[in-house]
Amino acid sequence: MDGIDGRVRTAVDLWLRWLPRWQLGSVRSRTRICRKCTGSPLATAAGFGPDVPHVVQHALISRLSLIIEDAVDDYTVKNLPLLHRELDRAAARRRRSGYQPTDGLSPEFQGLDPDPEPEPGEPFLFTLGELTGVGAQEQPPREPLSDAAKAALRHEVALSDECARNTGTAVCLALVDHRPRIAEAIERLVEPQITALLADMFRGLDDDGGMGGDALF
Ligand SMILES: [Zn+2]
């Protein structure tokens, strides 16, 4: 496996390749807060300002989060046998839990709602959210853990958290080197779209005396 620096470079490269395909307004803005991006130190390390649209930030943060998740998985497999067994069990339970619309998505879409916001008065025939759990199988019961096993497991969870924090810090430090590339791409591909949208909005306001016009954000 590449070192963290190499993996961060690859994540930024892939994001730069994806960004030209992004268009403002091509994805409806979500109304709920994103747990992956909100307050993420990765957003700060990438140099994202508050004006950078969430979908653009999410696409990079999601790829960077995968680096941290992979490092923690690797560490868990090698060093944390109890946690590893619990995660295997959880994965098996998940495999028996039927269709999961948020599984197996490419990084740009991970952590986002699987369904767009419905139009008022125009309900969907079905949503992916409603199909969650279709095909689920019965879950076998599990034996309860002893207090000693619980304490040992908590210790391993703390070690895995520490691994996540350390890897997160390394990813942030590596990311700082790529800030100029990220800033250049935002300036070239994102800002002109925002400027054009704002210009359109103001033109609309002038045309009809400041009334009407759809909400655009
Ligand atoms: Zn997000």
Residues whose N, C-alpha, C, O or C-beta is under 5 A from the ligand:
A	BS01	ZN	C34 K36 C37 H54 H58
